[in-house]
Each structure stands twice: as structure tokens, then as C-alpha cells.
């Protein structure tokens, strides 16, 4: 019997027993899941391939499958996370939450692994991570924007909306990690927090590492978002610029 047929037969057997018979109880189901996962790995199949195959066949039972796999093979958590998300991207939040709750590795490593597995689901990754380990919010932001800088604006926006009282800290951390996309983060935040323009612009300008081009883009973004020039001037002064520097940047923006 070749490997593909063996997997199919095992899946069908499992479906007719552990998955189809709900009266066996959680303990029996967990035991059968454990045996099933081990059997797949023993058939000369990597844990990643095994999880991808099982989750693809039984997405409704993905949580117990992933949980069991992480218990059995904690050192191979990266392969398990990557395979599970690749099989069912919609399960990204659950995968991240399970991995974090088990404490099998650092929050930053789990977040990075999950984002790498499916970059388009980065918002789901950071939201799940922030909900499971709110004390790690700063590290979640840092790792997420470094791993997927093109999504820094949505990462900052998503986390700021769910943690509005920490918006300044979130932006500050993100700017410290990827200041070169500061204007996109400013644009994203001003779109949902128009009344927080002072905090947003001041924090972004201060975190731009005094790079003139970056500051110019931030100021232009704030102006395009409807922030008055006099307010931009004051916010930039609060961040450490001189009025002369700001006036020059505003004039250059007007001439574009």
C-alpha cells in the first residue's frame, strides 16, 4: 500500500471512529488524535506534511489536532504552525492562540512564524497574539512590523483600535523598528483617530530619527489628512524641530 493510499485509509478509519462518534468523549478523542498524528509521522512523513494533510481533511477539528501535535512535538512548533496555517489560513488566529497558550516558545518567535506562513493574515496574527499575551504587546508590534514592513500601517491601525489607550506606545515601537514607512502609519492612524493628530504626528516626527525626507513625508501626510498647518507646526516643534525647519518643509510640500 503506498503512502497516499495509507493516509486515505487512515483518514477514513478515523472519520468513522473518533471524529464521527461524538459519544466517545473528549479524553477518548484526544487519545485517538494523538495516536493518529503519531501514526502519520511514523509513516515516513514529516510532522509538517502530516498536519497539513490532517487539517485539510478535518478543518473542523483543527484545534485538537494542532494542540495534540504541539504537545507531541513541541520542538517542531514552527513546522506545525506553518503547516496548519498553510492548510487552512482562516485558522490563523486559533493556531497562534493555541501555540501561545502552550508556552512552547517565545511570543516573538510564534508571531514571526505565523506571519511568515501567511503574510496576508498578519492582522489576525497580531490580534490573536495581543489578546493571548497583552503584556507582550510591545514585542508583538516590533516583530510584526519588522517581519512584514509593507503591512506596518494595518498592524499599527489594528492594534491601536483594539488597544486605544496604548496607541502612542504602539506607534512609537513601530516607528523605532521601521521608521521608513512612518507616513503610512500616520495616514492609517489619522484615518481612525482624527482627534489624536497631536499624538500621532508628534510621535511619528520624533521617531523618524531626524531623517529629513521621512519627516517631510510625515508632514505632507498629516496635511493631506486635513491637519491644519499651524497645528502641524506646533506638533513638530513638540517633537524637537525648529519653526524654520517646519516652515521650509511645509513650503516644499505646497510646491509639489
C-alpha positions as CSV (number, residue, x, y, z in Angstrom):
1,X,0.0,0.0,0.0
2,X,1.6,3.3,-1.0
3,X,1.7,6.3,1.3
4,X,-1.1,8.2,-0.3
5,X,-3.5,5.2,0.0
6,X,-2.4,4.6,3.6
7,X,-3.2,8.2,4.5
8,X,-6.6,8.0,2.9
9,X,-7.4,4.7,4.6
10,X,-6.3,6.0,8.0
11,X,-8.3,9.2,7.5
12,X,-11.4,7.2,6.6
13,X,-10.9,5.0,9.6
14,X,-10.5,8.0,11.8
15,X,-13.6,9.7,10.4
16,X,-15.7,6.6,11.1
17,X,-14.4,6.4,14.7
18,X,-13.0,9.3,16.7
19,X,-14.5,12.1,14.5
20,X,-17.8,10.6,13.7
21,X,-18.7,9.1,17.1
22,X,-19.2,12.0,19.5
23,X,-20.2,9.8,22.4
24,X,-16.6,8.6,22.9
25,X,-15.9,11.8,25.0
26,X,-13.1,14.3,24.9
27,X,-10.5,12.1,26.5
28,X,-11.0,9.3,24.0
29,X,-11.0,11.7,21.2
30,X,-7.7,13.2,22.4
31,X,-6.2,9.8,22.7
32,X,-7.2,8.8,19.2
33,X,-6.0,12.1,17.8
34,X,-2.6,11.5,19.5
35,X,-2.4,8.0,18.1
36,X,-3.4,9.2,14.6
37,X,-0.9,12.0,14.5
38,X,1.9,9.7,15.6
39,X,0.9,7.1,13.1
40,X,1.1,9.7,10.2
41,X,4.6,10.8,11.3
42,X,5.8,7.2,11.6
43,X,4.8,6.6,8.0
44,X,8.0,8.3,6.9
45,X,6.1,11.6,6.8
46,X,7.3,14.9,8.3
47,X,5.2,16.4,11.0
48,X,4.5,19.4,8.7
49,X,3.2,17.2,5.9
50,X,1.2,15.2,8.4
51,X,-0.5,18.2,9.9
52,X,-1.2,19.8,6.5
53,X,-2.9,16.6,5.4
54,X,-4.9,16.0,8.5
55,X,-6.1,19.6,8.9
56,X,-7.0,19.8,5.2
57,X,-9.2,16.7,5.7
58,X,-10.7,17.7,9.1
59,X,-10.6,21.6,9.4
60,X,-13.5,21.4,11.9
61,X,-11.2,19.5,14.3
62,X,-8.1,21.6,13.6
63,X,-7.8,22.9,17.1
64,X,-7.5,19.5,18.8
65,X,-5.2,18.3,16.0
66,X,-2.8,21.3,16.3
67,X,-2.9,21.2,20.1
68,X,-2.1,17.5,20.1
69,X,0.7,17.9,17.6
70,X,2.3,20.7,19.6
71,X,2.2,18.5,22.8
72,X,3.8,15.6,20.9
73,X,6.4,17.6,19.0
74,X,7.0,20.9,20.8
75,X,10.5,21.4,19.3
76,X,8.9,21.3,15.8
77,X,6.4,24.0,16.6
78,X,7.5,26.2,13.6
79,X,6.8,23.4,11.1
80,X,3.5,22.6,12.8
81,X,2.3,26.3,12.8
82,X,3.4,26.8,9.2
83,X,1.7,23.7,8.0
84,X,-1.6,24.3,9.8
85,X,-1.9,27.9,8.6
86,X,-0.9,26.8,5.0
87,X,-3.6,24.2,5.1
88,X,-6.3,26.5,6.4
89,X,-5.4,30.2,6.6
90,X,-8.7,31.0,8.2
91,X,-7.5,29.2,11.3
92,X,-4.6,31.6,11.7
93,X,-6.0,33.2,14.9
94,X,-6.7,29.8,16.5
95,X,-3.2,28.4,15.6
96,X,-1.5,31.4,17.2
97,X,-3.6,31.4,20.3
98,X,-3.1,27.6,20.9
99,X,0.7,28.0,20.4
100,X,1.0,30.9,22.8
101,X,-1.2,29.4,25.4
102,X,1.0,26.3,25.5
103,X,4.1,28.4,26.1
104,X,6.2,26.3,23.7
105,X,8.4,29.2,22.6
106,X,8.6,33.0,22.9
107,X,5.8,35.2,21.7
108,X,8.1,36.8,19.1
109,X,9.1,33.5,17.6
110,X,5.5,32.3,17.3
111,X,4.3,35.6,15.8
112,X,7.1,35.7,13.3
113,X,6.5,32.1,12.3
114,X,2.7,32.7,11.8
115,X,3.2,35.9,9.8
116,X,5.8,34.2,7.5
117,X,3.4,31.3,6.9
118,X,0.7,33.6,5.6
119,X,1.6,37.3,5.4
120,X,-1.8,38.4,4.2
121,X,-3.2,37.3,7.6
122,X,-0.9,39.4,9.6
123,X,-3.8,41.3,11.2
124,X,-5.2,38.1,12.5
125,X,-1.8,37.1,13.9
126,X,-1.2,40.3,15.8
127,X,-4.7,40.5,17.1
128,X,-4.7,36.9,18.4
129,X,-1.2,37.4,19.9
130,X,-2.2,40.7,21.6
131,X,-5.4,39.0,23.1
132,X,-3.5,36.0,24.3
133,X,-0.5,37.8,25.7
134,X,-1.3,41.5,26.2
135,X,1.8,42.0,28.3
136,X,3.8,41.3,25.2
137,X,2.2,44.0,23.1
138,X,5.4,46.0,22.5
139,X,7.2,42.9,21.3
140,X,4.3,41.8,19.1
141,X,4.4,45.2,17.4
142,X,8.1,45.2,16.9
143,X,8.4,41.7,15.5
144,X,5.3,42.1,13.3
145,X,6.4,45.3,11.5
146,X,9.9,44.0,11.1
147,X,8.7,40.7,9.6
148,X,6.1,42.4,7.3
149,X,7.0,46.1,7.0
150,X,4.7,46.5,4.0
151,X,1.8,45.9,6.4
152,X,3.1,48.2,9.2
153,X,0.2,50.6,8.7
154,X,-2.5,48.0,9.1
155,X,-0.6,46.4,12.0
156,X,-0.5,49.7,13.9
157,X,-4.1,50.6,13.0
158,X,-5.4,47.2,14.0
159,X,-3.7,47.1,17.4
160,X,-4.4,50.7,18.1
161,X,-8.1,50.2,17.6
162,X,-8.2,47.2,20.0
163,X,-5.8,49.0,22.4
164,X,-6.6,52.7,22.0
165,X,-5.0,53.6,25.3
166,X,-1.7,52.3,24.1
167,X,-1.8,53.9,20.6
168,X,1.2,56.2,21.3
169,X,3.3,53.3,22.6
170,X,2.3,51.1,19.6
171,X,3.3,53.9,17.1
172,X,6.5,54.6,19.0
173,X,7.5,51.0,18.9
174,X,6.7,50.7,15.2
175,X,8.5,53.9,14.3
176,X,11.5,52.7,16.2
177,X,11.5,49.4,14.2
178,X,10.6,50.6,10.7
179,X,10.8,54.5,10.5
180,X,11.0,54.4,6.7
181,X,7.2,53.7,6.4
182,X,6.2,56.3,9.0
183,X,4.0,58.2,6.7
184,X,1.8,55.2,6.0
185,X,1.4,54.5,9.7
186,X,0.4,58.2,10.3
187,X,-2.1,58.0,7.4
188,X,-3.6,54.8,8.9
189,X,-3.9,56.2,12.4
190,X,-5.3,59.6,11.4
191,X,-8.0,57.8,9.4
192,X,-9.4,56.2,12.5
193,X,-8.2,58.6,15.2
194,X,-8.6,62.1,13.7
195,X,-8.8,63.7,17.1
196,X,-5.4,62.2,18.1
197,X,-3.5,64.2,15.4
198,X,-1.2,65.8,18.0
199,X,-0.1,62.4,19.5
200,X,0.2,60.8,16.1
201,X,2.2,63.5,14.4
202,X,4.4,64.3,17.4
203,X,5.3,60.6,18.0
204,X,5.9,60.0,14.3
205,X,8.2,63.0,13.8
206,X,10.1,62.2,17.0
207,X,10.5,58.6,15.9
208,X,11.8,59.5,12.4
209,X,15.4,59.5,13.6
210,X,15.7,63.1,12.4
211,X,15.7,62.0,8.7
212,X,14.6,65.0,6.7
213,X,12.9,63.1,4.0
214,X,10.9,60.9,6.4
215,X,9.8,64.0,8.4
216,X,8.8,65.7,5.1
217,X,6.6,62.7,4.1
218,X,5.0,62.6,7.6
219,X,4.2,66.3,7.5
220,X,2.8,66.0,4.0
221,X,0.7,63.1,5.0
222,X,-0.7,65.0,8.0
223,X,-1.5,67.9,5.8
224,X,-3.3,65.7,3.3
225,X,-5.3,64.2,6.1
226,X,-6.7,67.6,7.0
227,X,-4.5,68.7,9.9
228,X,-4.0,72.4,9.9
229,X,-0.6,73.8,9.1
230,X,-0.4,75.7,12.4
231,X,-1.2,72.5,14.3
232,X,1.4,70.6,12.3
233,X,3.9,73.3,13.1
234,X,3.2,73.0,16.8
235,X,3.3,69.2,16.8
236,X,6.6,69.2,15.0
237,X,8.0,71.7,17.4
238,X,6.9,69.5,20.3
239,X,8.9,66.7,18.6
240,X,12.1,68.8,18.5
241,X,12.1,70.7,15.2
242,X,12.5,74.4,14.8
243,X,9.8,76.6,13.3
244,X,12.2,77.5,10.5
245,X,12.7,73.8,9.6
246,X,9.0,73.2,9.6
247,X,8.1,76.2,7.5
248,X,10.7,75.0,4.9
249,X,9.1,71.5,4.8
250,X,5.6,72.9,4.6
251,X,6.6,75.2,1.7
252,X,8.2,72.3,-0.1
253,X,5.1,70.3,0.4
254,X,2.9,73.1,-1.1
255,X,5.2,73.3,-4.1
256,X,4.7,69.7,-5.1
